[in-house]
Amino acid sequence: MSPRVTTILFALLLVPCAAAAEDRGSAKSQVEFGIQVAQSGLWREALYRWERAVDLDPSYAPAWNNLAVAYEQAGQFDDARKAYETAIKLDPKNMLIRQNYDLFKEINDRTQKRRGAR
């Protein structure tokens, strides 16, 4: 194979890596902005930003974690559970995500039991 063809093939292999890095950077920007607006009480905007982040980079566990928190805030508990489970699958050693999910399950399960007892 000629050096020119090798260079072109190598360059083509880098394109997906660059796109993936750009997606992660864009997802991080969405997550950071979502945090800012959530801290201001704008949860619907935060939810939108974190949904965008997981669309941009579905492998970004912190975005799924924050999305789960926003779903909780919106009362969308089934969606919150799914988002937490996705975050844990992506980053099983992340203690913050595990703590958030454990707290969510404890509160949600207790609430469900109370509703069932009525």
PyMOL commands that set and color helices and strands:
alter all, ss='L'
color gray80, all
select helices_A, chain A and resi 3-39+43-56+61-73+77-90+95-117
alter helices_A, ss='H'
color red, helices_A
deselect
rebuild
show_as cartoon
